[in-house]
Each structure stands twice: as structure tokens, then as C-alpha cells.
Amino acid sequence: MTLFRLFGSKDALLDAAVEAAASGAHPPPLPAEPREPERELSAWCAGELARLRGAGAVLRRCLAAPDLAGRHARTAERAVDESAEVLRAYVDRLAARTPLADAPERGAAVAMLVSTLATDALGRDGLPAVFAEPPAAAPRGYVRAFLRALGWPAAR
């Protein structure tokens, strides 16, 4: 059986590829009860980087191609939006237990971390001067900067 007979058209094949890349690829959960934010968030960031890298080719194509903007960009955006939702909920739970920065600053910190993860996952190879830290060390560095932006006590 040929691809054309299976999918009917190039657009249908691309639809299937985008859905396969986006479906079942949800962000890993973060603990319901934050206990060790640096460790928990570092593991989460490593998982997010792996998840986004795994779907990288399809996500890059969907986010960058103007001919796909109307059809598939939202599917690709959803992969990143879900990361922000998971992280935002964790930060809200953390803020309920520990004094942190005000809500707008927390929102900015979440946006910066999620944007950094997406840029790292989708563009590290093309931006070697930006991502000088080895990939394995990056999550901890991102998290430490993120926690400082949240106002997390330095003593911890």
C-alpha cells in the first residue's frame, strides 16, 4: 500500500504526523506537594527537554511554516502551552507554602523558563553560542535561575 492510498493527500499525511507528535506527548507531572523544588523542577525540565526534542522536527515545521500556520501551529503551540500550565500550577502550590514574588513576576518567570526550554529543545543545534552549557547540565542551571526569579530563599 502506498502512502497516498493510506492518507489520500500530502496534507492528510502531515495532519497525521502532527497529531502523532502532539498526542500522548504531554508534559511530565510535577509533585502535588512541592518538597524539593530544585530537584523536582530539574527533573521536570530534563523530561520536558526530552519531550520537546522528540517532537522537534514536526514542532519546528509547524511553528515556522506560514503555509501551516492556520492548520497546525495551534497543535504545536499546545505542546508548549501545556508545559506552562503544569509549571504555573506547581508554582502556585509552592507560593501557597512559601512567600515568593508577586503573581505577575511569577508569571514572567514561568514564561521565561518555558520559553527557554522550547528554544533549547528546538534550537540548541543552531545556536551553539547561546547554549554553551552542556545539555545535561542545562536543566539545573535553568531551574536555579528560575527559583531566584521567583524569590525562592537562597538558603535553600
PyMOL commands that place a pseudoatom at each C-alpha (Angstrom):
pseudoatom trace, name=CA, resn=MET, resi=1, chain=A, elem=C, hetatm=0, pos=[0.000, 0.000, 0.000]
pseudoatom trace, name=CA, resn=THR, resi=2, chain=A, elem=C, hetatm=0, pos=[1.311, 3.454, -0.879]
pseudoatom trace, name=CA, resn=LEU, resi=3, chain=A, elem=C, hetatm=0, pos=[1.285, 6.481, 1.391]
pseudoatom trace, name=CA, resn=PHE, resi=4, chain=A, elem=C, hetatm=0, pos=[-1.131, 8.232, -0.951]
pseudoatom trace, name=CA, resn=ARG, resi=5, chain=A, elem=C, hetatm=0, pos=[-3.641, 5.388, -0.692]
pseudoatom trace, name=CA, resn=LEU, resi=6, chain=A, elem=C, hetatm=0, pos=[-3.249, 5.282, 3.055]
pseudoatom trace, name=CA, resn=PHE, resi=7, chain=A, elem=C, hetatm=0, pos=[-3.551, 9.035, 3.658]
pseudoatom trace, name=CA, resn=GLY, resi=8, chain=A, elem=C, hetatm=0, pos=[-5.140, 10.347, 0.464]
pseudoatom trace, name=CA, resn=SER, resi=9, chain=A, elem=C, hetatm=0, pos=[-3.051, 13.513, 0.253]
pseudoatom trace, name=CA, resn=LYS, resi=10, chain=A, elem=C, hetatm=0, pos=[0.098, 15.225, 1.453]
pseudoatom trace, name=CA, resn=ASP, resi=11, chain=A, elem=C, hetatm=0, pos=[-1.996, 17.380, 3.809]
pseudoatom trace, name=CA, resn=ALA, resi=12, chain=A, elem=C, hetatm=0, pos=[-3.611, 14.310, 5.365]
pseudoatom trace, name=CA, resn=LEU, resi=13, chain=A, elem=C, hetatm=0, pos=[-0.175, 12.746, 5.867]
pseudoatom trace, name=CA, resn=LEU, resi=14, chain=A, elem=C, hetatm=0, pos=[1.061, 15.930, 7.558]
pseudoatom trace, name=CA, resn=ASP, resi=15, chain=A, elem=C, hetatm=0, pos=[-2.091, 16.066, 9.690]
pseudoatom trace, name=CA, resn=ALA, resi=16, chain=A, elem=C, hetatm=0, pos=[-1.348, 12.541, 10.900]
pseudoatom trace, name=CA, resn=ALA, resi=17, chain=A, elem=C, hetatm=0, pos=[2.316, 13.375, 11.608]
pseudoatom trace, name=CA, resn=VAL, resi=18, chain=A, elem=C, hetatm=0, pos=[1.422, 16.497, 13.603]
pseudoatom trace, name=CA, resn=GLU, resi=19, chain=A, elem=C, hetatm=0, pos=[-1.209, 14.671, 15.626]
pseudoatom trace, name=CA, resn=ALA, resi=20, chain=A, elem=C, hetatm=0, pos=[1.165, 11.777, 16.304]
pseudoatom trace, name=CA, resn=ALA, resi=21, chain=A, elem=C, hetatm=0, pos=[3.845, 14.197, 17.523]
pseudoatom trace, name=CA, resn=ALA, resi=22, chain=A, elem=C, hetatm=0, pos=[1.387, 16.105, 19.716]
pseudoatom trace, name=CA, resn=SER, resi=23, chain=A, elem=C, hetatm=0, pos=[-0.825, 13.334, 21.024]
pseudoatom trace, name=CA, resn=GLY, resi=24, chain=A, elem=C, hetatm=0, pos=[0.348, 11.401, 24.008]
pseudoatom trace, name=CA, resn=ALA, resi=25, chain=A, elem=C, hetatm=0, pos=[3.254, 13.788, 24.428]
pseudoatom trace, name=CA, resn=HIS, resi=26, chain=A, elem=C, hetatm=0, pos=[2.056, 15.622, 27.472]
pseudoatom trace, name=CA, resn=PRO, resi=27, chain=A, elem=C, hetatm=0, pos=[4.409, 17.301, 29.926]
pseudoatom trace, name=CA, resn=PRO, resi=28, chain=A, elem=C, hetatm=0, pos=[5.532, 15.151, 32.828]
pseudoatom trace, name=CA, resn=PRO, resi=29, chain=A, elem=C, hetatm=0, pos=[3.676, 15.936, 36.048]
pseudoatom trace, name=CA, resn=LEU, resi=30, chain=A, elem=C, hetatm=0, pos=[5.172, 17.839, 38.943]
pseudoatom trace, name=CA, resn=PRO, resi=31, chain=A, elem=C, hetatm=0, pos=[4.504, 16.764, 42.541]
pseudoatom trace, name=CA, resn=ALA, resi=32, chain=A, elem=C, hetatm=0, pos=[1.212, 17.837, 44.080]
pseudoatom trace, name=CA, resn=GLU, resi=33, chain=A, elem=C, hetatm=0, pos=[3.140, 18.766, 47.200]
pseudoatom trace, name=CA, resn=PRO, resi=34, chain=A, elem=C, hetatm=0, pos=[6.360, 20.672, 46.437]
pseudoatom trace, name=CA, resn=ARG, resi=35, chain=A, elem=C, hetatm=0, pos=[9.109, 19.417, 48.743]
pseudoatom trace, name=CA, resn=GLU, resi=36, chain=A, elem=C, hetatm=0, pos=[12.441, 19.893, 46.961]
pseudoatom trace, name=CA, resn=PRO, resi=37, chain=A, elem=C, hetatm=0, pos=[11.809, 22.443, 44.203]
pseudoatom trace, name=CA, resn=GLU, resi=38, chain=A, elem=C, hetatm=0, pos=[15.318, 22.455, 42.753]
pseudoatom trace, name=CA, resn=ARG, resi=39, chain=A, elem=C, hetatm=0, pos=[15.424, 18.671, 42.410]
pseudoatom trace, name=CA, resn=GLU, resi=40, chain=A, elem=C, hetatm=0, pos=[11.785, 18.333, 41.289]
pseudoatom trace, name=CA, resn=LEU, resi=41, chain=A, elem=C, hetatm=0, pos=[11.997, 21.121, 38.740]
pseudoatom trace, name=CA, resn=SER, resi=42, chain=A, elem=C, hetatm=0, pos=[15.376, 19.970, 37.396]
pseudoatom trace, name=CA, resn=ALA, resi=43, chain=A, elem=C, hetatm=0, pos=[13.966, 16.500, 36.715]
pseudoatom trace, name=CA, resn=TRP, resi=44, chain=A, elem=C, hetatm=0, pos=[10.855, 18.044, 35.148]
pseudoatom trace, name=CA, resn=CYS, resi=45, chain=A, elem=C, hetatm=0, pos=[12.939, 20.306, 32.902]
pseudoatom trace, name=CA, resn=ALA, resi=46, chain=A, elem=C, hetatm=0, pos=[15.052, 17.353, 31.755]
pseudoatom trace, name=CA, resn=GLY, resi=47, chain=A, elem=C, hetatm=0, pos=[11.850, 15.473, 30.896]
pseudoatom trace, name=CA, resn=GLU, resi=48, chain=A, elem=C, hetatm=0, pos=[10.419, 18.478, 29.081]
pseudoatom trace, name=CA, resn=LEU, resi=49, chain=A, elem=C, hetatm=0, pos=[13.569, 18.940, 27.045]
pseudoatom trace, name=CA, resn=ALA, resi=50, chain=A, elem=C, hetatm=0, pos=[13.455, 15.281, 26.010]
pseudoatom trace, name=CA, resn=ARG, resi=51, chain=A, elem=C, hetatm=0, pos=[9.747, 15.505, 25.154]
pseudoatom trace, name=CA, resn=LEU, resi=52, chain=A, elem=C, hetatm=0, pos=[10.115, 18.647, 23.074]
pseudoatom trace, name=CA, resn=ARG, resi=53, chain=A, elem=C, hetatm=0, pos=[13.259, 17.389, 21.342]
pseudoatom trace, name=CA, resn=GLY, resi=54, chain=A, elem=C, hetatm=0, pos=[11.442, 14.181, 20.432]
pseudoatom trace, name=CA, resn=ALA, resi=55, chain=A, elem=C, hetatm=0, pos=[8.813, 16.138, 18.550]
pseudoatom trace, name=CA, resn=GLY, resi=56, chain=A, elem=C, hetatm=0, pos=[11.262, 18.825, 17.464]
pseudoatom trace, name=CA, resn=ALA, resi=57, chain=A, elem=C, hetatm=0, pos=[11.204, 18.411, 13.693]
pseudoatom trace, name=CA, resn=VAL, resi=58, chain=A, elem=C, hetatm=0, pos=[7.421, 18.498, 13.484]
pseudoatom trace, name=CA, resn=LEU, resi=59, chain=A, elem=C, hetatm=0, pos=[7.091, 21.329, 16.023]
pseudoatom trace, name=CA, resn=ARG, resi=60, chain=A, elem=C, hetatm=0, pos=[9.688, 23.465, 14.219]
pseudoatom trace, name=CA, resn=ARG, resi=61, chain=A, elem=C, hetatm=0, pos=[7.926, 22.952, 10.904]
pseudoatom trace, name=CA, resn=CYS, resi=62, chain=A, elem=C, hetatm=0, pos=[4.518, 23.816, 12.352]
pseudoatom trace, name=CA, resn=LEU, resi=63, chain=A, elem=C, hetatm=0, pos=[5.704, 26.911, 14.173]
pseudoatom trace, name=CA, resn=ALA, resi=64, chain=A, elem=C, hetatm=0, pos=[7.846, 28.246, 11.334]
pseudoatom trace, name=CA, resn=ALA, resi=65, chain=A, elem=C, hetatm=0, pos=[5.951, 27.474, 8.129]
pseudoatom trace, name=CA, resn=PRO, resi=66, chain=A, elem=C, hetatm=0, pos=[3.463, 30.188, 7.164]
pseudoatom trace, name=CA, resn=ASP, resi=67, chain=A, elem=C, hetatm=0, pos=[1.524, 27.753, 4.983]
pseudoatom trace, name=CA, resn=LEU, resi=68, chain=A, elem=C, hetatm=0, pos=[0.807, 25.656, 8.063]
pseudoatom trace, name=CA, resn=ALA, resi=69, chain=A, elem=C, hetatm=0, pos=[0.121, 28.486, 10.495]
pseudoatom trace, name=CA, resn=GLY, resi=70, chain=A, elem=C, hetatm=0, pos=[-3.629, 28.207, 10.297]
pseudoatom trace, name=CA, resn=ARG, resi=71, chain=A, elem=C, hetatm=0, pos=[-3.820, 24.436, 10.400]
pseudoatom trace, name=CA, resn=HIS, resi=72, chain=A, elem=C, hetatm=0, pos=[-1.074, 23.079, 12.598]
pseudoatom trace, name=CA, resn=ALA, resi=73, chain=A, elem=C, hetatm=0, pos=[0.510, 25.919, 14.523]
pseudoatom trace, name=CA, resn=ARG, resi=74, chain=A, elem=C, hetatm=0, pos=[-2.109, 25.626, 17.264]
pseudoatom trace, name=CA, resn=THR, resi=75, chain=A, elem=C, hetatm=0, pos=[-1.299, 21.929, 17.710]
pseudoatom trace, name=CA, resn=ALA, resi=76, chain=A, elem=C, hetatm=0, pos=[2.382, 22.785, 18.065]
pseudoatom trace, name=CA, resn=GLU, resi=77, chain=A, elem=C, hetatm=0, pos=[1.642, 25.699, 20.405]
pseudoatom trace, name=CA, resn=ARG, resi=78, chain=A, elem=C, hetatm=0, pos=[-0.436, 23.401, 22.597]
pseudoatom trace, name=CA, resn=ALA, resi=79, chain=A, elem=C, hetatm=0, pos=[2.660, 21.293, 23.324]
pseudoatom trace, name=CA, resn=VAL, resi=80, chain=A, elem=C, hetatm=0, pos=[4.335, 24.355, 24.853]
pseudoatom trace, name=CA, resn=ASP, resi=81, chain=A, elem=C, hetatm=0, pos=[1.167, 25.786, 26.448]
pseudoatom trace, name=CA, resn=GLU, resi=82, chain=A, elem=C, hetatm=0, pos=[0.678, 22.553, 28.406]
pseudoatom trace, name=CA, resn=SER, resi=83, chain=A, elem=C, hetatm=0, pos=[4.188, 22.919, 29.833]
pseudoatom trace, name=CA, resn=ALA, resi=84, chain=A, elem=C, hetatm=0, pos=[3.350, 26.406, 31.073]
pseudoatom trace, name=CA, resn=GLU, resi=85, chain=A, elem=C, hetatm=0, pos=[0.110, 25.174, 32.671]
pseudoatom trace, name=CA, resn=VAL, resi=86, chain=A, elem=C, hetatm=0, pos=[1.874, 22.374, 34.567]
pseudoatom trace, name=CA, resn=LEU, resi=87, chain=A, elem=C, hetatm=0, pos=[4.655, 24.697, 35.727]
pseudoatom trace, name=CA, resn=ARG, resi=88, chain=A, elem=C, hetatm=0, pos=[2.280, 27.522, 36.678]
pseudoatom trace, name=CA, resn=ALA, resi=89, chain=A, elem=C, hetatm=0, pos=[0.187, 25.172, 38.830]
pseudoatom trace, name=CA, resn=TYR, resi=90, chain=A, elem=C, hetatm=0, pos=[3.307, 23.902, 40.611]
pseudoatom trace, name=CA, resn=VAL, resi=91, chain=A, elem=C, hetatm=0, pos=[4.496, 27.462, 41.278]
pseudoatom trace, name=CA, resn=ASP, resi=92, chain=A, elem=C, hetatm=0, pos=[1.047, 28.353, 42.659]
pseudoatom trace, name=CA, resn=ARG, resi=93, chain=A, elem=C, hetatm=0, pos=[1.271, 25.390, 45.036]
pseudoatom trace, name=CA, resn=LEU, resi=94, chain=A, elem=C, hetatm=0, pos=[4.763, 26.437, 46.052]
pseudoatom trace, name=CA, resn=ALA, resi=95, chain=A, elem=C, hetatm=0, pos=[3.648, 30.048, 46.590]
pseudoatom trace, name=CA, resn=ALA, resi=96, chain=A, elem=C, hetatm=0, pos=[0.849, 28.846, 48.861]
pseudoatom trace, name=CA, resn=ARG, resi=97, chain=A, elem=C, hetatm=0, pos=[3.508, 27.396, 51.204]
pseudoatom trace, name=CA, resn=THR, resi=98, chain=A, elem=C, hetatm=0, pos=[6.401, 29.845, 50.845]
pseudoatom trace, name=CA, resn=PRO, resi=99, chain=A, elem=C, hetatm=0, pos=[6.463, 33.588, 50.245]
pseudoatom trace, name=CA, resn=LEU, resi=100, chain=A, elem=C, hetatm=0, pos=[7.503, 34.169, 46.640]
pseudoatom trace, name=CA, resn=ALA, resi=101, chain=A, elem=C, hetatm=0, pos=[7.472, 37.045, 44.172]
pseudoatom trace, name=CA, resn=ASP, resi=102, chain=A, elem=C, hetatm=0, pos=[4.137, 38.611, 43.271]
pseudoatom trace, name=CA, resn=ALA, resi=103, chain=A, elem=C, hetatm=0, pos=[1.886, 36.834, 40.779]
pseudoatom trace, name=CA, resn=PRO, resi=104, chain=A, elem=C, hetatm=0, pos=[2.917, 38.933, 37.735]
pseudoatom trace, name=CA, resn=GLU, resi=105, chain=A, elem=C, hetatm=0, pos=[6.601, 38.222, 38.418]
pseudoatom trace, name=CA, resn=ARG, resi=106, chain=A, elem=C, hetatm=0, pos=[5.866, 34.536, 38.921]
pseudoatom trace, name=CA, resn=GLY, resi=107, chain=A, elem=C, hetatm=0, pos=[4.046, 34.534, 35.587]
pseudoatom trace, name=CA, resn=ALA, resi=108, chain=A, elem=C, hetatm=0, pos=[7.027, 36.173, 33.901]
pseudoatom trace, name=CA, resn=ALA, resi=109, chain=A, elem=C, hetatm=0, pos=[9.379, 33.601, 35.446]
pseudoatom trace, name=CA, resn=VAL, resi=110, chain=A, elem=C, hetatm=0, pos=[7.176, 30.749, 34.173]
pseudoatom trace, name=CA, resn=ALA, resi=111, chain=A, elem=C, hetatm=0, pos=[7.115, 32.302, 30.691]
pseudoatom trace, name=CA, resn=MET, resi=112, chain=A, elem=C, hetatm=0, pos=[10.894, 32.685, 30.692]
pseudoatom trace, name=CA, resn=LEU, resi=113, chain=A, elem=C, hetatm=0, pos=[11.554, 29.101, 31.785]
pseudoatom trace, name=CA, resn=VAL, resi=114, chain=A, elem=C, hetatm=0, pos=[9.091, 27.561, 29.330]
pseudoatom trace, name=CA, resn=SER, resi=115, chain=A, elem=C, hetatm=0, pos=[10.436, 29.741, 26.511]
pseudoatom trace, name=CA, resn=THR, resi=116, chain=A, elem=C, hetatm=0, pos=[13.969, 28.755, 27.402]
pseudoatom trace, name=CA, resn=LEU, resi=117, chain=A, elem=C, hetatm=0, pos=[13.081, 25.060, 27.369]
pseudoatom trace, name=CA, resn=ALA, resi=118, chain=A, elem=C, hetatm=0, pos=[11.343, 25.366, 23.994]
pseudoatom trace, name=CA, resn=THR, resi=119, chain=A, elem=C, hetatm=0, pos=[14.219, 27.337, 22.495]
pseudoatom trace, name=CA, resn=ASP, resi=120, chain=A, elem=C, hetatm=0, pos=[16.778, 24.889, 23.872]
pseudoatom trace, name=CA, resn=ALA, resi=121, chain=A, elem=C, hetatm=0, pos=[14.855, 21.843, 22.657]
pseudoatom trace, name=CA, resn=LEU, resi=122, chain=A, elem=C, hetatm=0, pos=[14.131, 23.226, 19.205]
pseudoatom trace, name=CA, resn=GLY, resi=123, chain=A, elem=C, hetatm=0, pos=[17.152, 25.410, 18.542]
pseudoatom trace, name=CA, resn=ARG, resi=124, chain=A, elem=C, hetatm=0, pos=[20.194, 24.315, 20.548]
pseudoatom trace, name=CA, resn=ASP, resi=125, chain=A, elem=C, hetatm=0, pos=[21.981, 22.942, 17.478]
pseudoatom trace, name=CA, resn=GLY, resi=126, chain=A, elem=C, hetatm=0, pos=[21.563, 26.199, 15.587]
pseudoatom trace, name=CA, resn=LEU, resi=127, chain=A, elem=C, hetatm=0, pos=[22.533, 28.463, 18.489]
pseudoatom trace, name=CA, resn=PRO, resi=128, chain=A, elem=C, hetatm=0, pos=[25.728, 26.981, 19.975]
pseudoatom trace, name=CA, resn=ALA, resi=129, chain=A, elem=C, hetatm=0, pos=[26.933, 30.309, 21.424]
pseudoatom trace, name=CA, resn=VAL, resi=130, chain=A, elem=C, hetatm=0, pos=[23.656, 30.789, 23.291]
pseudoatom trace, name=CA, resn=PHE, resi=131, chain=A, elem=C, hetatm=0, pos=[23.606, 27.284, 24.747]
pseudoatom trace, name=CA, resn=ALA, resi=132, chain=A, elem=C, hetatm=0, pos=[27.221, 26.943, 25.833]
pseudoatom trace, name=CA, resn=GLU, resi=133, chain=A, elem=C, hetatm=0, pos=[26.335, 24.783, 28.838]
pseudoatom trace, name=CA, resn=PRO, resi=134, chain=A, elem=C, hetatm=0, pos=[26.232, 21.041, 28.070]
pseudoatom trace, name=CA, resn=PRO, resi=135, chain=A, elem=C, hetatm=0, pos=[22.686, 19.711, 27.564]
pseudoatom trace, name=CA, resn=ALA, resi=136, chain=A, elem=C, hetatm=0, pos=[22.837, 17.529, 30.679]
pseudoatom trace, name=CA, resn=ALA, resi=137, chain=A, elem=C, hetatm=0, pos=[23.761, 20.498, 32.901]
pseudoatom trace, name=CA, resn=ALA, resi=138, chain=A, elem=C, hetatm=0, pos=[21.232, 22.912, 31.428]
pseudoatom trace, name=CA, resn=PRO, resi=139, chain=A, elem=C, hetatm=0, pos=[18.110, 21.908, 33.425]
pseudoatom trace, name=CA, resn=ARG, resi=140, chain=A, elem=C, hetatm=0, pos=[19.735, 22.588, 36.798]
pseudoatom trace, name=CA, resn=GLY, resi=141, chain=A, elem=C, hetatm=0, pos=[21.070, 25.963, 35.618]
pseudoatom trace, name=CA, resn=TYR, resi=142, chain=A, elem=C, hetatm=0, pos=[17.684, 26.962, 34.253]
pseudoatom trace, name=CA, resn=VAL, resi=143, chain=A, elem=C, hetatm=0, pos=[15.970, 25.925, 37.478]
pseudoatom trace, name=CA, resn=ARG, resi=144, chain=A, elem=C, hetatm=0, pos=[18.391, 27.776, 39.726]
pseudoatom trace, name=CA, resn=ALA, resi=145, chain=A, elem=C, hetatm=0, pos=[17.834, 30.994, 37.743]
pseudoatom trace, name=CA, resn=PHE, resi=146, chain=A, elem=C, hetatm=0, pos=[14.068, 30.345, 37.748]
pseudoatom trace, name=CA, resn=LEU, resi=147, chain=A, elem=C, hetatm=0, pos=[13.956, 29.870, 41.503]
pseudoatom trace, name=CA, resn=ARG, resi=148, chain=A, elem=C, hetatm=0, pos=[15.909, 33.088, 42.035]
pseudoatom trace, name=CA, resn=ALA, resi=149, chain=A, elem=C, hetatm=0, pos=[13.439, 34.895, 39.771]
pseudoatom trace, name=CA, resn=LEU, resi=150, chain=A, elem=C, hetatm=0, pos=[10.616, 33.546, 41.952]
pseudoatom trace, name=CA, resn=GLY, resi=151, chain=A, elem=C, hetatm=0, pos=[12.305, 34.876, 45.065]
pseudoatom trace, name=CA, resn=TRP, resi=152, chain=A, elem=C, hetatm=0, pos=[12.958, 31.387, 46.413]
pseudoatom trace, name=CA, resn=PRO, resi=153, chain=A, elem=C, hetatm=0, pos=[15.107, 31.740, 49.535]
pseudoatom trace, name=CA, resn=ALA, resi=154, chain=A, elem=C, hetatm=0, pos=[18.796, 31.448, 48.657]
pseudoatom trace, name=CA, resn=ALA, resi=155, chain=A, elem=C, hetatm=0, pos=[19.482, 29.459, 51.824]
pseudoatom trace, name=CA, resn=ARG, resi=156, chain=A, elem=C, hetatm=0, pos=[17.591, 26.530, 50.360]
for i in range(1, 156): cmd.bond("trace and resi %d" % i, "trace and resi %d" % (i + 1))
show_as sticks, trace
zoom trace
